[in-house]
Amino acid sequence: PPDVDADAAADAHAQQAPDTATDTGTLVEANTAAYAHADAVAVAARCIGRSVVAFGDAARTPLLQTSCGRLLTALTSAPAGSEQRRCCEKALHLLVRSGPFSLEASDIDAAALAQALTADADSKARVITLVTEVVKTSPDDVPSITDACLASLISTIQQWAESKDEDPQLSPRGVEEPDSTVVKGAILKEADAAQASLTLLRALGAASADILRTISTDARGALDAALSRGPRTADEFKRFDEAPVDDTAAPAPA
């Protein structure tokens, strides 16, 4: 899929057209192109995921080298709650988790993952969950991921700790459960991104005593702020297990 989102495509088309404020036909054409682009991104992501499921490493190996970066860009560029973001996320999890994985074997690096953490809270939570899977799959990438992403993870926790949102509950899709079916239209919040950050920090710290010391030093202020922010019980941080699920989505690999 292209490295632009549907809104950007529509804006670019509108800027090229003369007098778009009064040209209804041009506006309709731009909107149609935007929706077509969004559909194309979602369809392409589905095709990638289904190719991995159907053909295994024969499809996965070349796709790792050509598609991870585009899927990551498309995920962060797509609107929160959109079908294209959901499909890109699922395709990335299939690529990362369907066999041996390392950043070296893909077309993304730790810097690209860190850059993806600058988007909205929903995108950030999903990318952090993906990075956690990368850490589990590829221990050799832990140092570079820590160096590139630690500041963003700490900032995410600090941002939630300072949030004025009075409801710190997680959104319908549990961020610690990548195998769970992704709910269509679900939009993750600051609390989800913070919870995902804590999970990733735990995984990074478990991989190396030196990294754990770095985290304990650099993240002390954010963690203290998060503890004072709450929630303090499991019920306060409960998941909405009764949320509707998408029965048509292909399950992620075990």
N, C-alpha and C positions, 0 to 999 in steps of 0.2 A: 504494500500500500504506500501511497505517497507520504512524504514527511510533512504534511500540512493537514489541518483539521477542516471540517465541513464549513464552519463559519469563516475561516480564513479564505477558503476557495470562493465562497460567495462574495466576500468583501473584495477580493482581487478582481472578480468578474465585474462587480458593480463599479469599481474604480476605472475599469477600462471602458465601460459603456458610456456614451454621451448622455448627459441630462437624465440620469437614472431616477431622479426625484419625480419626474413626470412621465417616464416611459414605463408603463405598467408591464408591457410585454417583456422588457429587459429584466425587470424585477422578478417576474414569474420564472423566466429562464434561469436566472441566477439561483433562485431558491430550489428549482428542480435539480440543477447541477450540484448544489450543496447536499441535498438528500441522496442523490445518486452516489456521490463520493462517500458519504457515511455508510451507505449500504455496501459499497464496494470494499471498504475497510473491514467491515464485519464479515462479509463473505470470504475475503481473502484469509482472514484469521481463522475462520472455521475450516477452510480447505487445508491450511497448514496443520492444524491440530488433527484433523481426520487423516491426513497423509501419514503423520507420525504413528497414529494408532493402527492404520491399515498396513503400512509397509515397514515399520520399525526403523532400524538404523539406516537402511538404504535411503530413506527419506530424511531421517533426523539429522544425519551427519552433514549433508550439504546445507540443510536449512539452518542449522546452528551457525554456519559460517556466513550466511547471507541474510537471515531474516530476524534475528534477535534484536538488532539495533532498530530496525524499522518498526517492529512490533512494540518495542519500548517507547519509541517516539510517538507512535499512533496512540498508545495507551494514555500517555501523559497529555497529548493534545486533544483527545476526545472529551466531550462534556461528561461531567460526573453523572452517573446513572444511565449512561447511554449504552446501547447494544454493542457498539464498536469497542468501547472500553472493556466491557465484560468479555467479549470474544478474544480480544488481544491478551487479556490477563490469562484466560484459560489456555490459549495457545502457548504462551510463554512458560506456564507451569508444565505443560506436556513436554516441551522441548528440554527444560531443565531437569525434569524428574523422571524421564523415561529411560534413563541409562546413565553411564558415567558422564560427568560434566565438569568442565573447567572454563574459566574465562578465556584462557588461551585458545581453547577449541572453538570459541564462538567469535562473533564479530562485535562484542561489547567488552568493555574493561571496567575497572572499579570507578574510574572517573565518570564514565557514562551512567553508571548506577547512581553515583552521587549527584550528578546533574538532574537525574529524574526525580530526586527528592525535593526539588524546588517547586513542584507543582502544588495543586490544591490538596486539601486534607484527604479526600477520597483516593486520589491517585497516589499520594504519599503512603497511605496505609497499605495499599495493594503492592506497591513497589517494595516496601520494606518487608512484607511477607514473602515476596519472591526472593529478595536478597537472603532472607533467613534460610530458604531452601538451597540457595547457592552455597551458603556457608556449610550446611549439613552435607552437601554432596561433594564439595571441593575444599577440603581443609587447607590446601596449599594457597588458596586465594584469601584466607582469613586476614593476613597482615595487610595486604593492599586494600581490602575492603574496609578494614578498621581505619587505616590512615585516611581514606577518601570519605568515609561516611560518618565517622564518629561525631563530628561537630554537628552535622545535620540531625542525627538521632538525639543528641542532647538538647538541641534547640527545639525539636518537636515535643519532647517531654516538658521542657520549660514553658513552651507556648501553651500547652494544655494546662499546666499547673497554674498559669496566670490567667486562664480563660475566665470569662464572666458567666459562662454557661452553667446553669444551676443543676443540670441533669447530666451526670457523668456516665450514663449507661452506654454500653456498646450497641452498635447498630445490628440489624438482623443477621448479617453474615459474620460469623465469628472469625476474627483475624488470625487466630491460632489454629484454625481448622481448614487448611487449603484443600482437603479432600471433600469438604462439604459443598453441596451444590450452591453455586453463586445465584443469589436471588436477583431476578431481573429488576432493574430500576433502583436497587438499593444504593444509597449514598452513604459512605462511611464518613465519620466525623473526627474531630480532634482527639476525642477519647480513644477511638480505634487506632489512630496513628500513634498515639502515645503508648497504647498497649502493645502494638506491633513493635515499636522501638524498644520497649523493655524486654520483649521476647528475643529480639535480635541481640541486644546488649548481653543478655544471659548466654546466648549461644556463642558470641564472640569471646566472652570472658571464660567460658568453659573450655575453649580451645587452647588457651595459653595463659600461663600465670602472669607473664609480662603484660599482656593485653588487659587482664583483669585488674592489675595494679593501675594501669593507665586509666581504665574506666572508673575505678573507685576514686581516683584523684580528680579527673576532668569532669565527671558527671555528678560529683557529690552535691553541689548546689541544686542542680535540677532534680535529683532524686529526693533530696530533703524537701524541696518545694512540692513535689508530687505527693509525698507522704502526708504533708500537711493539707493538701488539697482534697485528699480522699480519692475514691471511696474507701471505707474501712471494713466492709464486710462483703462476702461473696454475693449476697442478695443485692447490694447496691451496685455491683458490677455485673449483673446477670445478663445472660444472652436471651434473645427472644426466639426460643426454639420453635414456637408455634407459627413463625413467619412463613408465608407461602413460599414454596420452592418451585423451581423450573424443572419439570420432569423430563423435558426434551434435551437437556444438556448432557453431553457425553461426560462420564465421570473421569476424574483425574486418575492417574495410575496409582497403584498401591505403593 
